[in-house]
C-alpha cells in the first residue's frame, strides 16, 4: 500500500513562504494523481491544488492562485507545494493525497477528496504575527 508523509509545515509570519513536501514509500508515484488539501478548525476540508499523473495539468483553488505552486519529482518520489505570500487565512492542517490513474486519465486531476484513496498524516501550517 502506498504511504505518504508530509513535512515542511510550521509557524510563519504573513507574507512569508513555506515549502511542503509529500514523500511516498512502498510504491512509485509515477502512476498516481496527487492533490493537496487543507482543513482549518470548524471548516470543511478544502482542495488546494492537484497535479496530474504526467504533470501536464495542475489546478488551484482561487484563493491561492498566483501564490502557491505544485510540482512533482518522480525521481525523488515526492510532490511539493511551494507557498508564497502566506496569509493568516492559509492557516490549516495540510494533507497530501494520491490515487492511481491509468490512460486516458493520466493528464487530468481533480480536487474532490472522495476521489483519493491514499492520505498522509498532515502537517500544520500557521500564519501569524
The 8 nearest C-alpha neighbors of each residue, nearest first, counted from 0:
[[1, 2, 25, 26, 117, 24, 3, 116],
 [0, 2, 26, 25, 24, 3, 23, 117],
 [1, 3, 24, 23, 0, 25, 4, 119],
 [4, 2, 119, 23, 22, 21, 118, 24],
 [3, 5, 119, 22, 21, 120, 23, 6],
 [6, 4, 21, 20, 121, 122, 119, 22],
 [7, 5, 20, 19, 8, 122, 21, 4],
 [8, 6, 19, 18, 20, 9, 17, 5],
 [9, 7, 124, 123, 122, 6, 19, 17],
 [8, 10, 124, 125, 123, 11, 7, 122],
 [9, 11, 125, 126, 124, 12, 127, 8],
 [10, 12, 126, 15, 125, 127, 9, 13],
 [11, 13, 127, 128, 126, 15, 14, 10],
 [14, 12, 86, 85, 15, 126, 127, 87],
 [15, 13, 84, 85, 12, 86, 16, 83],
 [14, 16, 84, 13, 85, 12, 11, 83],
 [15, 17, 83, 82, 85, 84, 14, 18],
 [18, 16, 82, 81, 19, 83, 7, 8],
 [19, 17, 81, 80, 7, 82, 20, 79],
 [18, 20, 7, 80, 79, 6, 8, 81],
 [21, 19, 79, 6, 5, 78, 7, 22],
 [22, 20, 5, 78, 77, 4, 79, 3],
 [21, 23, 77, 4, 3, 76, 20, 5],
 [24, 22, 3, 2, 76, 77, 4, 21],
 [25, 23, 2, 26, 1, 3, 22, 27],
 [24, 26, 1, 2, 0, 23, 27, 3],
 [27, 25, 1, 24, 28, 23, 0, 2],
 [26, 28, 29, 76, 25, 23, 30, 24],
 [29, 27, 31, 30, 76, 73, 26, 23],
 [28, 30, 27, 31, 73, 52, 53, 76],
 [29, 31, 28, 99, 52, 100, 32, 101],
 [32, 30, 99, 52, 28, 98, 100, 29],
 [31, 33, 52, 51, 98, 97, 50, 99],
 [34, 32, 97, 50, 49, 96, 31, 51],
 [35, 33, 49, 96, 48, 95, 50, 97],
 [36, 34, 95, 48, 47, 94, 49, 46],
 [37, 35, 46, 94, 47, 45, 93, 95],
 [38, 36, 93, 45, 92, 44, 91, 94],
 [37, 39, 44, 91, 92, 45, 43, 42],
 [38, 40, 91, 42, 41, 92, 90, 37],
 [41, 39, 42, 38, 91, 43, 92, 90],
 [40, 42, 39, 43, 38, 44, 91, 92],
 [43, 41, 39, 40, 38, 44, 45, 37],
 [44, 42, 45, 38, 41, 39, 40, 37],
 [43, 45, 38, 37, 42, 36, 46, 39],
 [46, 44, 37, 36, 43, 38, 47, 110],
 [45, 47, 36, 110, 48, 35, 37, 60],
 [48, 46, 36, 60, 35, 59, 45, 37],
 [49, 47, 59, 35, 58, 34, 46, 60],
 [48, 50, 34, 58, 57, 33, 108, 35],
 [51, 49, 57, 33, 56, 54, 108, 32],
 [50, 52, 32, 54, 108, 107, 106, 56],
 [51, 53, 32, 105, 31, 54, 30, 106],
 [52, 54, 51, 55, 106, 105, 29, 56],
 [55, 53, 51, 52, 56, 50, 71, 106],
 [54, 56, 53, 106, 51, 57, 50, 52],
 [57, 55, 51, 54, 50, 107, 106, 58],
 [56, 58, 50, 49, 51, 59, 55, 108],
 [59, 57, 48, 49, 50, 56, 60, 109],
 [60, 58, 48, 47, 64, 61, 63, 49],
 [59, 61, 47, 62, 63, 48, 64, 46],
 [62, 60, 64, 63, 59, 47, 65, 58],
 [61, 63, 60, 64, 59, 47, 66, 65],
 [64, 62, 66, 61, 67, 60, 65, 59],
 [65, 63, 61, 66, 62, 59, 67, 60],
 [64, 66, 67, 63, 68, 83, 62, 61],
 [65, 67, 83, 63, 64, 84, 82, 68],
 [68, 66, 82, 81, 63, 83, 65, 64],
 [69, 67, 81, 80, 70, 82, 66, 65],
 [70, 68, 80, 79, 81, 67, 48, 50],
 [71, 69, 79, 78, 68, 80, 72, 50],
 [72, 70, 78, 77, 79, 73, 69, 54],
 [73, 71, 74, 77, 75, 76, 78, 70],
 [72, 74, 76, 75, 29, 71, 77, 28],
 [73, 75, 72, 76, 77, 29, 71, 27],
 [76, 74, 77, 73, 72, 22, 78, 71],
 [77, 75, 73, 74, 23, 28, 72, 22],
 [76, 78, 22, 75, 21, 72, 71, 23],
 [79, 77, 71, 21, 70, 20, 72, 22],
 [80, 78, 20, 70, 19, 69, 71, 21],
 [79, 81, 69, 19, 68, 18, 82, 20],
 [82, 80, 18, 68, 67, 17, 79, 19],
 [81, 83, 67, 17, 16, 18, 66, 80],
 [82, 84, 16, 66, 85, 67, 15, 81],
 [85, 83, 14, 15, 66, 16, 86, 13],
 [84, 86, 14, 13, 83, 15, 16, 89],
 [85, 87, 13, 88, 89, 126, 14, 84],
 [88, 86, 126, 89, 90, 127, 13, 85],
 [87, 89, 86, 90, 126, 91, 85, 39],
 [90, 88, 87, 86, 91, 85, 126, 125],
 [89, 91, 125, 88, 124, 126, 87, 39],
 [92, 90, 39, 38, 124, 37, 93, 123],
 [91, 93, 123, 38, 37, 122, 121, 124],
 [92, 94, 37, 121, 122, 36, 91, 123],
 [95, 93, 121, 36, 35, 119, 37, 96],
 [94, 96, 35, 119, 34, 118, 36, 21],
 [95, 97, 118, 34, 117, 33, 115, 35],
 [98, 96, 33, 117, 115, 32, 31, 116],
 [99, 97, 115, 31, 32, 116, 100, 117],
 [98, 100, 31, 30, 32, 97, 101, 52],
 [101, 99, 31, 105, 30, 104, 32, 98],
 [100, 102, 105, 104, 103, 99, 30, 31],
 [103, 101, 104, 105, 100, 106, 52, 30],
 [102, 104, 105, 101, 106, 100, 107, 52],
 [105, 103, 102, 106, 107, 101, 100, 108],
 [104, 106, 52, 102, 101, 103, 107, 100],
 [107, 105, 51, 104, 55, 53, 56, 52],
 [108, 106, 51, 104, 105, 56, 109, 52],
 [109, 107, 51, 50, 49, 32, 56, 110],
 [108, 110, 111, 49, 107, 58, 34, 114],
 [111, 109, 46, 112, 49, 34, 48, 108],
 [110, 112, 113, 114, 109, 46, 115, 45],
 [113, 111, 114, 115, 110, 46, 36, 44],
 [114, 112, 111, 115, 116, 110, 109, 98],
 [113, 115, 112, 111, 116, 98, 109, 110],
 [116, 114, 98, 113, 97, 112, 117, 96],
 [115, 117, 98, 97, 114, 118, 96, 113],
 [118, 116, 97, 96, 115, 98, 1, 119],
 [119, 117, 96, 95, 3, 97, 120, 116],
 [118, 120, 3, 4, 95, 121, 94, 5],
 [119, 121, 4, 94, 118, 5, 122, 3],
 [122, 120, 94, 93, 119, 5, 92, 123],
 [121, 123, 93, 8, 92, 5, 6, 124],
 [122, 124, 92, 8, 9, 93, 91, 125],
 [125, 123, 8, 9, 90, 91, 92, 10],
 [124, 126, 90, 10, 9, 127, 11, 123],
 [127, 125, 87, 11, 12, 90, 13, 10],
 [128, 126, 12, 87, 13, 125, 11, 10],
 [127, 12, 13, 126, 11, 87, 10, 125]]
